[in-house]
Amino acid sequence: MTVLPMFPLGSVLFPAMPTALRVFEERYIVMLSTILGDEPPEFGIVLIERGSEVGGGEQRFAIGTVAQITRVETSEGFIGLVAVGDRRIEVVDWLPDDPYPVAEVRPVVELGWSEEHRPLLDRAEQLVRRTIARASEFVEQQWPADIALDDDPVRACWQLAGIAPLGPLDQVRLLRSASVVELLSGLIEATEGAAEMLAMPGFDDDGLSALLDDDRGDD
């Protein structure tokens, strides 16, 4: 097991996916000052189950991803950073926030690939790209439907999970996947559900917001 600085968020980070963060809370500025000298500088990201990103005291999911920092920029009032998801982790124990969240974590076994999975990957890719294109008719999407995927098929699987227009609860379920088949099958099922909602008569921007919103509730 490893002790790792943690950054609970209201969103899920998948392996092989980038994330951009604006850091302004003092506890996370202290965290950055601690880890930026490491090689590589990294921290864990987990989804907040209940509560807020700001202020502490939130409840957190136990599955997460190690984020490796690739760029840091300072600005008035906050620090901007870009990080990339590297590998999955499971939180074994949360240690005291002193002053930032820290946890004992262990690695989650990486997914194995077989070319037998290729048809499932192709099906998932076609569905995700088609659903992104449909969703973009209602609101601008973070990822374009024609975005390029990694040549490595396992990384491409995670990237498809990351760009699909899904809410965070669907995403955290996908992050728990124990195999490529489980990941792709879950991704197809969740994306088909999203596509069905997008195809409903009278679906509008409010409906899309509800689709992508989470139902965890806030304190």
ABEGO torsion letter per residue (X at the ends): XBBBBBBBBABBBBBGBBBBBBBABAAAAAAAAAAAABOBBBBBBBBBABEBABGEGBBBBABBBBBBBABBBBBBGBBBBBBBBABBBBBABBBBBOABBBBBBBBBBBBBBBAAAAAAAAAAAAAAAAAAAAAAAABBBABBAABBBBABAAAAAAAAAAABBBBAAAAAAAAABABAAAAAAAAAAAAAAAAAAAABBGBBAAAAAAAABBAAEBX
